Amino acid sequence: MKIYVTDLKGKEHALEAIEGWRVMEIIREHGLSIKAECGGCCACATCHVYVDESWLDKLPAMRDDEEEMLDEAFDLQDNSRLSCQLIMSDELDGLKLSLAPSDA
């Protein structure tokens, strides 16, 4: 399984992904710059990402707590999600996303 992450400099990285891991954990384990200060508890917005438009309909619905935390994120867009709330599965194999700038 893989996910494709574009960093803040515009470089795309193909990352090996493990089923059941949070997308945020996969990004962090591969050494890309993502703060993820709360460690996946949906208590901050420092793992904010932009999901490629072609993947939006394939993601699980956003829960209320994720939506509330995204209100705290910088540069919020229609395709914004918290990567800690996306759990890697076969359905997300090939997921494409970009890291969002973090001013926090």
C-alpha positions, 0 to 999 in steps of 0.5 A: 500500500502507498500514499502520495504526499506532496510536501510544502516545497511541491515535491511528491513522496511515495510512502509505504503505508501500513493498514490500520495506521493513521495517515498522520503517523505514516507521514511522520514515520517517513520523516516529512514535516508534519507537527501532529502535536496531539498525536492523533487525538483530534485535539489540534489542527497541526496535521492538516492536509489537502486531499486530492480532489479525486479522493474526496468521495472515497474518504470516510465522512468527517466527524463533528470533532474533526470539523470543529478542529479544522475551524482552527486550521490555517489556510482552510480549503474545501478539501481540508482534512486532519490526517490523524482522522484518516485510517489507512485501509485497502480503499485508501491505497494510492491516496494523494494529498498535500501537506498544509502550511502550519503557522501554529 
